[in-house]
Amino acid sequence: MNIKPSTALRNEYTQISALAKETGEPIVITNKGEADLVVLSIDAFEEREKMFRHRDKVYEAEVARLSGMPTYTPERIHAELEALYAAAGK
């Protein structure tokens, strides 16, 4: 993780933007020696958001499974789809 003072954000925006894009890592901006902001390239931000949405869906599915919702194996889904296709073809 990169750490830069707040003055660098003002004075070195282009370099900070390039660093964020090159590394894909967050850049911590400090103010008076304390962490204040995090700068991230838009691509890295979107990738993180996608990962978080995926994680949320996995978590939701696991909670549903633990709550007793029915689960389906790939084989069961395949068999049920085959049955539906066969019924539709008649």
N, C-alpha and C positions, 0 to 999 in steps of 0.2 A: 504494500500500500504506500502510495506517495503522500507526502505531507508538504504543504506549501503555505506560506503566510498570506494573509488577506491582501497585502499589497501586491503580491504576485498575480492574483486574479485580475487586478486592475491593470498592472503594468505588463504582464506576460500572458494575456488571454490566449493569444494564438498558440504559444508554446504549450500552455496547459491543455488547450483543446486538442492539440496534436498528441500530447502525451496520453490523454484519456482515450483517444481513438486508437492509438498504437497498442496500448497495454490492455485496454478493456477493463482496467481496474479502477476502483474508486480513488479519488484524490481528496484527501482531507484538507480543508482550508482552515487555518487557525486564525484567531483574533486575539491578540495580546498573549500569545503562547498557549491558548486553550483551543481545543477542537471546536469548530463552530458550524461548518458546512461540509457537505460531501458533494463533489462534482463527479459526474459519470457521463460517458458518451451516450448519445441517444440509442445507439445499437446495443450497448451493454445494458442500458436501462430496460429496453424492450425485451432483451433476452432474459433478464432477471424477472421481469413481470410475467413472461411466459412460463418460466420455471415455477414461480409462485402459484400461478393459476393451475398448473398441472399438479403441483403438490396439494393444493386445496381439493382438487377433484379426487386424488388418491385418498386423502384423509376422509373426505365425505363418503367414499365407497367403503372404506374400512369401518367407519362408524356405522354405516348401514348394515354391513355384514355382521358386526358385533351385536347389533340390535335385533338380529334374527331375520333380516331381509333375505329372500332366497338368492343364492348365487348360482352361476351357470358356468360350466366348463366349456371350453371351445368345442369339444365333441358334442355336447348337448345342444349348443347353439347351431352347429352345423346340421345335426339331425333334424332339429325343428325347422330350420330354413329349407332343408331338402323336402320335408313333408309339406311345407307351405307351397313350394314350387311345384311339387307333384300335384297337389290339390288344384292349383291355379291352372295347370296344364290340361286338366280333364274337361 
